[in-house]
């Protein structure tokens, strides 16, 4: 049985408290740090919601790109990718690399900076491209 509140609901409640109660009643450094804390809670909430699927996509993409064993953990896959890029074994002319890196970046932005202009424009362009198909 899962009791409420869920971890996401707890994070939302504390972030709302900071934004709606602490920030308006504060000034200067305390108000600033309350906003930073609320934003950190928002990132943690998005991490819980979005990161597991993003890690699975990243792992699958890197396994395919690198021809690695699917059982290889994500940290090792990232080391392999960095080593191959650094050695010149793969580069932006390698089929799939640019798309893989772009998707990893977009997945990270969805957690860290979902209101970032370039991220939002990229989503709009992706939606337009999907509609054109």
PyMOL commands that place a pseudoatom at each C-alpha (Angstrom):
pseudoatom trace, name=CA, resn=UNK, resi=1, chain=A, elem=C, hetatm=0, pos=[0.000, 0.000, 0.000]
pseudoatom trace, name=CA, resn=UNK, resi=2, chain=A, elem=C, hetatm=0, pos=[1.261, 3.455, -0.877]
pseudoatom trace, name=CA, resn=UNK, resi=3, chain=A, elem=C, hetatm=0, pos=[0.383, 6.181, 1.555]
pseudoatom trace, name=CA, resn=UNK, resi=4, chain=A, elem=C, hetatm=0, pos=[-0.035, 9.815, 0.740]
pseudoatom trace, name=CA, resn=UNK, resi=5, chain=A, elem=C, hetatm=0, pos=[1.518, 12.224, 0.402]
pseudoatom trace, name=CA, resn=UNK, resi=6, chain=A, elem=C, hetatm=0, pos=[3.797, 10.889, -2.299]
pseudoatom trace, name=CA, resn=UNK, resi=7, chain=A, elem=C, hetatm=0, pos=[7.396, 12.126, -2.517]
pseudoatom trace, name=CA, resn=UNK, resi=8, chain=A, elem=C, hetatm=0, pos=[6.379, 14.346, -5.438]
pseudoatom trace, name=CA, resn=UNK, resi=9, chain=A, elem=C, hetatm=0, pos=[3.493, 15.811, -3.444]
pseudoatom trace, name=CA, resn=UNK, resi=10, chain=A, elem=C, hetatm=0, pos=[5.833, 16.527, -0.525]
pseudoatom trace, name=CA, resn=UNK, resi=11, chain=A, elem=C, hetatm=0, pos=[8.295, 18.290, -2.802]
pseudoatom trace, name=CA, resn=UNK, resi=12, chain=A, elem=C, hetatm=0, pos=[5.473, 20.323, -4.374]
pseudoatom trace, name=CA, resn=UNK, resi=13, chain=A, elem=C, hetatm=0, pos=[4.099, 21.319, -0.961]
pseudoatom trace, name=CA, resn=UNK, resi=14, chain=A, elem=C, hetatm=0, pos=[7.441, 22.488, 0.390]
pseudoatom trace, name=CA, resn=UNK, resi=15, chain=A, elem=C, hetatm=0, pos=[8.252, 24.399, -2.815]
pseudoatom trace, name=CA, resn=UNK, resi=16, chain=A, elem=C, hetatm=0, pos=[4.820, 26.080, -2.688]
pseudoatom trace, name=CA, resn=UNK, resi=17, chain=A, elem=C, hetatm=0, pos=[5.335, 26.985, 0.986]
pseudoatom trace, name=CA, resn=UNK, resi=18, chain=A, elem=C, hetatm=0, pos=[8.684, 28.570, 0.195]
pseudoatom trace, name=CA, resn=UNK, resi=19, chain=A, elem=C, hetatm=0, pos=[7.322, 30.526, -2.779]
pseudoatom trace, name=CA, resn=UNK, resi=20, chain=A, elem=C, hetatm=0, pos=[3.977, 31.548, -1.270]
pseudoatom trace, name=CA, resn=UNK, resi=21, chain=A, elem=C, hetatm=0, pos=[4.881, 32.073, 2.387]
pseudoatom trace, name=CA, resn=UNK, resi=22, chain=A, elem=C, hetatm=0, pos=[8.606, 32.464, 2.944]
pseudoatom trace, name=CA, resn=UNK, resi=23, chain=A, elem=C, hetatm=0, pos=[9.612, 34.538, -0.099]
pseudoatom trace, name=CA, resn=UNK, resi=24, chain=A, elem=C, hetatm=0, pos=[6.857, 37.183, 0.305]
pseudoatom trace, name=CA, resn=UNK, resi=25, chain=A, elem=C, hetatm=0, pos=[7.592, 37.483, 4.045]
pseudoatom trace, name=CA, resn=UNK, resi=26, chain=A, elem=C, hetatm=0, pos=[11.341, 37.776, 3.507]
pseudoatom trace, name=CA, resn=UNK, resi=27, chain=A, elem=C, hetatm=0, pos=[13.797, 40.064, 1.858]
pseudoatom trace, name=CA, resn=UNK, resi=28, chain=A, elem=C, hetatm=0, pos=[17.382, 40.083, 0.750]
pseudoatom trace, name=CA, resn=UNK, resi=29, chain=A, elem=C, hetatm=0, pos=[19.436, 36.971, 1.216]
pseudoatom trace, name=CA, resn=UNK, resi=30, chain=A, elem=C, hetatm=0, pos=[16.696, 34.934, 2.914]
pseudoatom trace, name=CA, resn=UNK, resi=31, chain=A, elem=C, hetatm=0, pos=[14.208, 35.558, 0.091]
pseudoatom trace, name=CA, resn=UNK, resi=32, chain=A, elem=C, hetatm=0, pos=[16.864, 34.720, -2.485]
pseudoatom trace, name=CA, resn=UNK, resi=33, chain=A, elem=C, hetatm=0, pos=[17.816, 31.468, -0.751]
pseudoatom trace, name=CA, resn=UNK, resi=34, chain=A, elem=C, hetatm=0, pos=[14.146, 30.502, -0.334]
pseudoatom trace, name=CA, resn=UNK, resi=35, chain=A, elem=C, hetatm=0, pos=[13.665, 30.910, -4.114]
pseudoatom trace, name=CA, resn=UNK, resi=36, chain=A, elem=C, hetatm=0, pos=[16.808, 28.849, -4.745]
pseudoatom trace, name=CA, resn=UNK, resi=37, chain=A, elem=C, hetatm=0, pos=[15.533, 26.137, -2.374]
pseudoatom trace, name=CA, resn=UNK, resi=38, chain=A, elem=C, hetatm=0, pos=[12.120, 26.081, -4.091]
pseudoatom trace, name=CA, resn=UNK, resi=39, chain=A, elem=C, hetatm=0, pos=[13.815, 25.753, -7.476]
pseudoatom trace, name=CA, resn=UNK, resi=40, chain=A, elem=C, hetatm=0, pos=[15.997, 22.910, -6.146]
pseudoatom trace, name=CA, resn=UNK, resi=41, chain=A, elem=C, hetatm=0, pos=[12.874, 21.093, -4.982]
pseudoatom trace, name=CA, resn=UNK, resi=42, chain=A, elem=C, hetatm=0, pos=[11.347, 21.547, -8.439]
pseudoatom trace, name=CA, resn=UNK, resi=43, chain=A, elem=C, hetatm=0, pos=[14.471, 20.002, -9.996]
pseudoatom trace, name=CA, resn=UNK, resi=44, chain=A, elem=C, hetatm=0, pos=[14.288, 17.072, -7.565]
pseudoatom trace, name=CA, resn=UNK, resi=45, chain=A, elem=C, hetatm=0, pos=[10.613, 16.526, -8.465]
pseudoatom trace, name=CA, resn=UNK, resi=46, chain=A, elem=C, hetatm=0, pos=[11.381, 16.537, -12.188]
pseudoatom trace, name=CA, resn=UNK, resi=47, chain=A, elem=C, hetatm=0, pos=[14.352, 14.220, -11.591]
pseudoatom trace, name=CA, resn=UNK, resi=48, chain=A, elem=C, hetatm=0, pos=[12.049, 11.695, -9.905]
pseudoatom trace, name=CA, resn=UNK, resi=49, chain=A, elem=C, hetatm=0, pos=[9.487, 11.957, -12.708]
pseudoatom trace, name=CA, resn=UNK, resi=50, chain=A, elem=C, hetatm=0, pos=[11.674, 12.175, -15.808]
pseudoatom trace, name=CA, resn=UNK, resi=51, chain=A, elem=C, hetatm=0, pos=[15.163, 10.847, -15.161]
pseudoatom trace, name=CA, resn=UNK, resi=52, chain=A, elem=C, hetatm=0, pos=[14.475, 7.085, -15.100]
pseudoatom trace, name=CA, resn=UNK, resi=53, chain=A, elem=C, hetatm=0, pos=[13.051, 7.084, -18.651]
pseudoatom trace, name=CA, resn=UNK, resi=54, chain=A, elem=C, hetatm=0, pos=[15.764, 9.483, -19.821]
pseudoatom trace, name=CA, resn=UNK, resi=55, chain=A, elem=C, hetatm=0, pos=[18.480, 7.180, -18.446]
pseudoatom trace, name=CA, resn=UNK, resi=56, chain=A, elem=C, hetatm=0, pos=[16.901, 4.207, -20.228]
pseudoatom trace, name=CA, resn=UNK, resi=57, chain=A, elem=C, hetatm=0, pos=[16.826, 6.145, -23.521]
pseudoatom trace, name=CA, resn=UNK, resi=58, chain=A, elem=C, hetatm=0, pos=[20.430, 7.250, -23.038]
pseudoatom trace, name=CA, resn=UNK, resi=59, chain=A, elem=C, hetatm=0, pos=[21.583, 3.717, -22.240]
pseudoatom trace, name=CA, resn=UNK, resi=60, chain=A, elem=C, hetatm=0, pos=[19.810, 2.251, -25.271]
pseudoatom trace, name=CA, resn=UNK, resi=61, chain=A, elem=C, hetatm=0, pos=[21.147, 4.972, -27.579]
pseudoatom trace, name=CA, resn=UNK, resi=62, chain=A, elem=C, hetatm=0, pos=[24.724, 4.585, -26.341]
pseudoatom trace, name=CA, resn=UNK, resi=63, chain=A, elem=C, hetatm=0, pos=[24.595, 0.784, -26.560]
pseudoatom trace, name=CA, resn=UNK, resi=64, chain=A, elem=C, hetatm=0, pos=[23.459, 1.094, -30.182]
pseudoatom trace, name=CA, resn=UNK, resi=65, chain=A, elem=C, hetatm=0, pos=[25.933, 3.846, -31.042]
pseudoatom trace, name=CA, resn=UNK, resi=66, chain=A, elem=C, hetatm=0, pos=[28.930, 2.166, -29.414]
pseudoatom trace, name=CA, resn=UNK, resi=67, chain=A, elem=C, hetatm=0, pos=[28.004, -1.424, -30.217]
pseudoatom trace, name=CA, resn=UNK, resi=68, chain=A, elem=C, hetatm=0, pos=[28.320, -2.150, -26.498]
pseudoatom trace, name=CA, resn=UNK, resi=69, chain=A, elem=C, hetatm=0, pos=[26.939, -4.954, -24.397]
pseudoatom trace, name=CA, resn=UNK, resi=70, chain=A, elem=C, hetatm=0, pos=[23.423, -3.958, -23.233]
pseudoatom trace, name=CA, resn=UNK, resi=71, chain=A, elem=C, hetatm=0, pos=[24.412, -4.923, -19.684]
pseudoatom trace, name=CA, resn=UNK, resi=72, chain=A, elem=C, hetatm=0, pos=[27.057, -2.177, -19.585]
pseudoatom trace, name=CA, resn=UNK, resi=73, chain=A, elem=C, hetatm=0, pos=[26.132, 0.447, -17.011]
pseudoatom trace, name=CA, resn=UNK, resi=74, chain=A, elem=C, hetatm=0, pos=[25.465, 4.024, -18.049]
pseudoatom trace, name=CA, resn=UNK, resi=75, chain=A, elem=C, hetatm=0, pos=[28.564, 5.477, -16.377]
pseudoatom trace, name=CA, resn=UNK, resi=76, chain=A, elem=C, hetatm=0, pos=[30.781, 3.047, -18.273]
pseudoatom trace, name=CA, resn=UNK, resi=77, chain=A, elem=C, hetatm=0, pos=[28.966, 3.783, -21.545]
pseudoatom trace, name=CA, resn=UNK, resi=78, chain=A, elem=C, hetatm=0, pos=[29.600, 7.493, -21.030]
pseudoatom trace, name=CA, resn=UNK, resi=79, chain=A, elem=C, hetatm=0, pos=[33.299, 6.823, -20.345]
pseudoatom trace, name=CA, resn=UNK, resi=80, chain=A, elem=C, hetatm=0, pos=[33.473, 4.748, -23.526]
pseudoatom trace, name=CA, resn=UNK, resi=81, chain=A, elem=C, hetatm=0, pos=[31.811, 7.528, -25.511]
pseudoatom trace, name=CA, resn=UNK, resi=82, chain=A, elem=C, hetatm=0, pos=[34.215, 10.153, -24.143]
pseudoatom trace, name=CA, resn=UNK, resi=83, chain=A, elem=C, hetatm=0, pos=[37.239, 7.962, -24.826]
pseudoatom trace, name=CA, resn=UNK, resi=84, chain=A, elem=C, hetatm=0, pos=[36.142, 7.301, -28.399]
pseudoatom trace, name=CA, resn=UNK, resi=85, chain=A, elem=C, hetatm=0, pos=[35.467, 10.969, -29.064]
pseudoatom trace, name=CA, resn=UNK, resi=86, chain=A, elem=C, hetatm=0, pos=[38.803, 11.972, -27.491]
pseudoatom trace, name=CA, resn=UNK, resi=87, chain=A, elem=C, hetatm=0, pos=[40.703, 9.387, -29.526]
pseudoatom trace, name=CA, resn=UNK, resi=88, chain=A, elem=C, hetatm=0, pos=[38.992, 10.442, -32.753]
pseudoatom trace, name=CA, resn=UNK, resi=89, chain=A, elem=C, hetatm=0, pos=[37.429, 7.000, -33.205]
pseudoatom trace, name=CA, resn=UNK, resi=90, chain=A, elem=C, hetatm=0, pos=[34.043, 8.695, -33.525]
pseudoatom trace, name=CA, resn=UNK, resi=91, chain=A, elem=C, hetatm=0, pos=[33.063, 12.256, -34.340]
pseudoatom trace, name=CA, resn=UNK, resi=92, chain=A, elem=C, hetatm=0, pos=[30.110, 14.345, -35.432]
pseudoatom trace, name=CA, resn=UNK, resi=93, chain=A, elem=C, hetatm=0, pos=[30.296, 12.659, -38.836]
pseudoatom trace, name=CA, resn=UNK, resi=94, chain=A, elem=C, hetatm=0, pos=[29.548, 9.323, -37.119]
pseudoatom trace, name=CA, resn=UNK, resi=95, chain=A, elem=C, hetatm=0, pos=[25.949, 8.383, -37.947]
pseudoatom trace, name=CA, resn=UNK, resi=96, chain=A, elem=C, hetatm=0, pos=[23.738, 8.769, -34.906]
pseudoatom trace, name=CA, resn=UNK, resi=97, chain=A, elem=C, hetatm=0, pos=[26.199, 10.623, -32.669]
pseudoatom trace, name=CA, resn=UNK, resi=98, chain=A, elem=C, hetatm=0, pos=[24.773, 14.129, -33.051]
pseudoatom trace, name=CA, resn=UNK, resi=99, chain=A, elem=C, hetatm=0, pos=[21.199, 12.903, -32.583]
pseudoatom trace, name=CA, resn=UNK, resi=100, chain=A, elem=C, hetatm=0, pos=[22.195, 10.872, -29.540]
pseudoatom trace, name=CA, resn=UNK, resi=101, chain=A, elem=C, hetatm=0, pos=[23.974, 13.831, -27.923]
pseudoatom trace, name=CA, resn=UNK, resi=102, chain=A, elem=C, hetatm=0, pos=[21.077, 16.161, -28.733]
pseudoatom trace, name=CA, resn=UNK, resi=103, chain=A, elem=C, hetatm=0, pos=[18.510, 13.810, -27.150]
pseudoatom trace, name=CA, resn=UNK, resi=104, chain=A, elem=C, hetatm=0, pos=[20.643, 13.410, -24.016]
pseudoatom trace, name=CA, resn=UNK, resi=105, chain=A, elem=C, hetatm=0, pos=[20.906, 17.203, -23.791]
pseudoatom trace, name=CA, resn=UNK, resi=106, chain=A, elem=C, hetatm=0, pos=[17.151, 17.703, -24.238]
pseudoatom trace, name=CA, resn=UNK, resi=107, chain=A, elem=C, hetatm=0, pos=[16.386, 15.070, -21.596]
pseudoatom trace, name=CA, resn=UNK, resi=108, chain=A, elem=C, hetatm=0, pos=[18.748, 16.809, -19.156]
pseudoatom trace, name=CA, resn=UNK, resi=109, chain=A, elem=C, hetatm=0, pos=[17.208, 20.217, -19.887]
pseudoatom trace, name=CA, resn=UNK, resi=110, chain=A, elem=C, hetatm=0, pos=[13.735, 18.782, -19.235]
pseudoatom trace, name=CA, resn=UNK, resi=111, chain=A, elem=C, hetatm=0, pos=[14.891, 18.174, -15.658]
pseudoatom trace, name=CA, resn=UNK, resi=112, chain=A, elem=C, hetatm=0, pos=[17.248, 21.096, -15.048]
pseudoatom trace, name=CA, resn=UNK, resi=113, chain=A, elem=C, hetatm=0, pos=[15.877, 23.983, -17.142]
pseudoatom trace, name=CA, resn=UNK, resi=114, chain=A, elem=C, hetatm=0, pos=[12.479, 23.170, -18.711]
pseudoatom trace, name=CA, resn=UNK, resi=115, chain=A, elem=C, hetatm=0, pos=[11.749, 26.858, -19.367]
pseudoatom trace, name=CA, resn=UNK, resi=116, chain=A, elem=C, hetatm=0, pos=[15.058, 27.473, -21.196]
pseudoatom trace, name=CA, resn=UNK, resi=117, chain=A, elem=C, hetatm=0, pos=[14.243, 29.229, -24.489]
pseudoatom trace, name=CA, resn=UNK, resi=118, chain=A, elem=C, hetatm=0, pos=[16.382, 27.003, -26.700]
pseudoatom trace, name=CA, resn=UNK, resi=119, chain=A, elem=C, hetatm=0, pos=[14.863, 23.895, -25.106]
pseudoatom trace, name=CA, resn=UNK, resi=120, chain=A, elem=C, hetatm=0, pos=[11.329, 25.187, -25.704]
pseudoatom trace, name=CA, resn=UNK, resi=121, chain=A, elem=C, hetatm=0, pos=[12.154, 26.126, -29.306]
pseudoatom trace, name=CA, resn=UNK, resi=122, chain=A, elem=C, hetatm=0, pos=[13.616, 22.650, -29.850]
pseudoatom trace, name=CA, resn=UNK, resi=123, chain=A, elem=C, hetatm=0, pos=[10.426, 21.069, -28.563]
pseudoatom trace, name=CA, resn=UNK, resi=124, chain=A, elem=C, hetatm=0, pos=[8.410, 23.264, -30.902]
pseudoatom trace, name=CA, resn=UNK, resi=125, chain=A, elem=C, hetatm=0, pos=[10.607, 22.314, -33.844]
pseudoatom trace, name=CA, resn=UNK, resi=126, chain=A, elem=C, hetatm=0, pos=[10.359, 18.628, -32.934]
pseudoatom trace, name=CA, resn=UNK, resi=127, chain=A, elem=C, hetatm=0, pos=[6.567, 18.916, -32.740]
pseudoatom trace, name=CA, resn=UNK, resi=128, chain=A, elem=C, hetatm=0, pos=[6.477, 20.658, -36.133]
pseudoatom trace, name=CA, resn=UNK, resi=129, chain=A, elem=C, hetatm=0, pos=[8.697, 17.961, -37.638]
pseudoatom trace, name=CA, resn=UNK, resi=130, chain=A, elem=C, hetatm=0, pos=[6.488, 15.218, -36.167]
pseudoatom trace, name=CA, resn=UNK, resi=131, chain=A, elem=C, hetatm=0, pos=[3.344, 16.897, -37.552]
pseudoatom trace, name=CA, resn=UNK, resi=132, chain=A, elem=C, hetatm=0, pos=[4.895, 17.109, -41.012]
pseudoatom trace, name=CA, resn=UNK, resi=133, chain=A, elem=C, hetatm=0, pos=[5.384, 13.336, -41.137]
for i in range(1, 133): cmd.bond("trace and resi %d" % i, "trace and resi %d" % (i + 1))
show_as sticks, trace
zoom trace
